[in-house]
């Protein structure tokens, strides 16, 4: 399939055609997603928990992100793929933000970057845009700063906090960002933002009325077992399937029923007798 670029997502918003978005962290998953017709892939800093077993996204480094982005790009060469800027890759300065955003394009051939924060990161967004890089903003529940939010909690559930989310959304569009992700925001707030903004607004736990949906792939296929957010729909339970297969393997090995004859490489015809003669000298 042909890769959709940013202009196509604007067309989809205008025509009210939903955009599909999933995370991926490795080559085979990216292949599956491209084959399934997923239109955008995010190589998210959620890899911290889903791949590395960290307690949060905070420990994830730029080098880790680049390695996973390279693998995903190889698996999905014809899909719009976005790199997720990890904690402290952009917080210190505009210069840091531009250098690290540039790494996603220069080293991993990403189509865009995503960074968390609203009004407080406007100068970072503008600097990255000035470098010619497509930017997706991310507001609402922002995991990198969840400590300031009182934990992983939905945002915008009161009128005052909803106003702050709306102000962040408007500021991000005014800064020039081409996409916006809303996380864990009430659907009525997300609907208002989606209609107000001209840029595509994507949801992860922000209801049906956004221009598209994102899920963490490890959640939606039932691979990540530590917890399941309220907004996740599990479309499979691969953890159960994989664990079951591994239990069968253990049972077969213990019972000496694996490997069977069909799983073995036998000597070429005529070589078996020569082998018997050869090994006599070792006895």
NORMODA-V544403 format. One record per pair of residues at least 12 apart in sequence whose C-alpha atoms are under 10 Angstrom apart, sorted by the first residue. I is the first residue (numbers start at 1). J is the second residue. Records with the same first field share a line. If there is no record, write none. Layout:
# NORMODA-V544403
I: J, J
This chain:
# NORMODA-V544403
1: 34, 35, 37, 39, 77, 78, 79
2: 39, 77, 78, 79, 80
3: 34, 39, 40, 76, 77, 78, 79, 80, 81
4: 39, 40, 78, 79, 80, 81
5: 39, 40, 79, 80, 81, 111, 112
6: 80, 111, 112, 134, 178, 179, 199, 200
7: 178
9: 39, 40, 178, 179, 199, 200, 201, 211, 212
10: 178, 179, 198, 199, 200, 201, 211
11: 200
12: 200, 211, 212
13: 194, 195, 198, 199, 200, 201, 210, 211, 212
14: 198, 199, 200, 211
15: 211
16: 209, 210, 211, 212
17: 211, 212
18: 39, 200, 202, 208, 209, 210, 211, 212, 213
19: 38, 39, 40, 200, 201, 202, 203, 210, 211, 212, 213, 214
20: 37, 38, 39, 40, 41, 202, 211, 212, 213, 214, 215
21: 33, 37, 38, 39, 40, 41, 42, 80, 81, 202, 203, 204, 212, 213, 214, 215, 216, 217
22: 38, 39, 40, 41, 42, 43, 44, 81, 204, 213, 214, 215, 216, 217, 218, 220
23: 40, 41, 42, 43, 44, 45, 46, 47, 72, 81, 82, 83, 214, 215, 216, 217, 218, 219
24: 41, 42, 43, 44, 46, 47, 68, 69, 71, 72, 73, 75, 76, 81, 216, 217, 218
25: 41, 42, 43, 44, 45, 46, 47, 50, 51, 65, 67, 68, 69, 70, 71, 72, 73, 217, 218
26: 43, 47, 51, 67, 68, 69, 70, 71, 72, 73, 74, 75, 76
27: 68, 69, 70, 71, 72, 73, 74, 75, 76
28: 71, 72, 74, 75, 76
29: 71, 72, 75, 76, 217, 218
30: 42, 43, 71, 72, 73, 74, 75, 76, 77, 79, 81
31: 72, 73, 74, 75, 76, 77, 78, 79
32: 75, 76
33: 75, 76, 79, 217
34: 75, 76, 77, 78, 79, 80
35: 75, 76, 78, 79
37: 79
38: 76, 79, 80
39: 78, 79, 80, 81
40: 76, 78, 79, 80, 81, 82, 111, 213, 214
41: 72, 73, 76, 79, 80, 81, 82, 83, 111, 214, 217
42: 69, 72, 80, 81, 82, 83, 84, 110, 112, 113, 114, 214, 215, 216, 217
43: 65, 66, 68, 69, 70, 71, 72, 73, 81, 82, 83, 84, 85, 110, 113, 114, 216
44: 57, 60, 65, 68, 69, 82, 83, 84, 85, 86, 114, 216
45: 57, 58, 59, 60, 61, 62, 64, 65, 68, 83, 84, 85, 86, 87, 143, 144
46: 58, 60, 84, 86, 143, 216, 217, 218
47: 60, 64, 65, 68, 216, 218
48: 60, 61, 64, 65, 86
49: 218, 224, 226
50: 216, 217, 218, 219, 223, 224, 225, 226
51: 218, 224
53: 224, 226
55: 226
56: 143, 144, 146
57: 86, 87, 143, 144, 145
58: 86, 87, 88, 143, 144, 145
59: 86, 87, 88, 144
60: 85, 86, 87, 88, 89
61: 85, 86, 87, 88, 89
62: 83, 84, 85, 86, 87, 88, 89, 100, 101, 103, 104
63: 86, 100, 103
64: 86
65: 83, 84, 85, 86, 103, 104, 108
66: 83, 84, 85, 100, 103, 104, 105, 106, 107, 108, 109, 110
67: 104, 107, 108
68: 83, 108
69: 81, 82, 83, 84, 104, 105, 107, 108, 109, 110
70: 83, 104, 107, 108, 109, 110
71: 108
72: 108, 110
73: 108, 109, 110, 111
74: 108, 109
77: 109
79: 110, 111
80: 110, 111, 112
81: 108, 109, 110, 111, 112, 113
82: 104, 105, 108, 109, 110, 111, 112, 113, 114, 134, 135, 136
83: 101, 103, 104, 105, 108, 109, 110, 111, 112, 113, 114, 115, 135, 136
84: 101, 104, 112, 113, 114, 115, 116, 136
85: 97, 100, 101, 104, 113, 114, 115, 116
86: 100, 114, 115, 116, 144
87: 115, 116, 143, 144, 145
88: 144
89: 101, 115
90: 115, 116, 121, 124, 125, 128
91: 115, 116, 117, 120, 121, 124
92: 124
93: 121, 123, 124, 127
94: 121, 122, 123, 124, 125, 126, 127, 128
95: 124, 127, 128
96: 124, 127, 128
97: 115, 121, 123, 124, 125, 127, 128
98: 124, 125, 126, 127, 128, 129, 130, 131, 132, 133
99: 128, 131
100: 113, 128
101: 113, 114, 115, 128, 129, 131, 133, 134, 135
102: 128, 131, 132, 133
104: 133
105: 133
110: 133, 134
111: 133, 134, 135
112: 132, 133, 134, 135, 136, 178, 179
113: 128, 133, 134, 135, 136, 137, 179
114: 134, 135, 136, 137, 138, 177, 179, 180, 181
115: 135, 136, 137, 138, 139, 142, 144, 180, 181
116: 136, 137, 138, 139, 140, 141, 142, 143, 144, 145, 180, 181
117: 137, 138, 139, 140, 141, 142, 144, 145, 168, 169, 172
118: 137, 138, 139, 140, 142, 164, 165, 166, 167, 168, 169, 170, 171, 172, 173
119: 139, 164, 165, 167, 168, 169, 170, 171, 172, 175
120: 168, 171, 172
121: 137, 168, 171, 172, 175
122: 137, 168, 171, 172, 173, 174, 175, 176, 177
123: 175
124: 175
125: 137, 172, 175, 176, 177
126: 172, 174, 175, 176, 177
127: 175
128: 177
129: 175, 176, 177, 178
130: 176
133: 177, 178
134: 176, 177, 178, 179
135: 172, 176, 177, 178, 179, 180
136: 172, 173, 176, 177, 178, 179, 180, 181, 199, 200, 201, 202
137: 168, 169, 172, 173, 176, 177, 178, 179, 180, 181, 182, 201
138: 168, 169, 172, 179, 180, 181, 182, 183, 201, 202, 203
139: 155, 165, 166, 168, 169, 172, 180, 181, 182, 183, 184, 185
140: 153, 154, 155, 156, 161, 162, 164, 165, 166, 168, 169, 181, 182, 183, 184, 185, 186, 190, 204, 205, 206
141: 153, 154, 155, 156, 165, 182, 183, 184, 185, 204, 205
142: 154, 155, 182, 183, 184
143: 183
152: 184, 229
153: 183, 184, 185
154: 183, 184, 185, 186, 205, 206
155: 182, 183, 184, 185, 186, 189, 206
156: 184, 185, 186, 187, 188, 189, 190
157: 184, 185, 186, 187, 188, 189
158: 186
159: 189
162: 185, 186, 188, 189, 190
163: 189
165: 182, 185, 189, 190, 193
166: 189, 190, 192, 193, 196, 197
167: 193
169: 181, 182, 190, 193, 194, 196, 197, 201
170: 193, 196, 197, 198
172: 197, 199
173: 197, 198, 199, 200
174: 197
176: 199
177: 199
178: 198, 199, 200, 201
179: 197, 198, 199, 200, 201, 202
180: 193, 194, 197, 199, 200, 201, 202, 203, 211
181: 200, 201, 202, 203, 204, 206, 210, 211, 212, 213, 214
182: 194, 201, 202, 203, 204, 205, 206, 207, 210, 213, 214
183: 202, 203, 204, 205, 206, 207, 214, 231
184: 203, 204, 205, 206, 207, 229, 230, 231
185: 203, 204, 205, 206, 207
186: 205, 206, 207
187: 203, 205, 206, 207, 208, 209, 210
188: 206, 207, 208, 209
189: 206, 207, 209
190: 202, 203, 205, 206, 207, 208, 209, 210, 211
191: 206, 207, 208, 209, 210, 211
192: 209, 210
193: 209, 210
194: 209, 210, 211
195: 209, 210, 211
199: 211
200: 212
201: 213
202: 214
203: 215
204: 216, 231, 232
205: 229, 230, 231, 232
206: 231
207: 231
214: 232
215: 231, 232, 233, 234
216: 232
217: 232, 234, 235
218: 234, 237, 238, 239
219: 232, 233, 234, 235, 236, 237
220: 232, 233, 234, 235, 236, 237, 238
221: 233, 234, 235, 236, 237, 238, 239
222: 234, 235, 236, 237, 238, 239, 240, 241
223: 236, 237, 238, 239, 240, 241, 242
224: 237, 238, 239
225: 237, 239
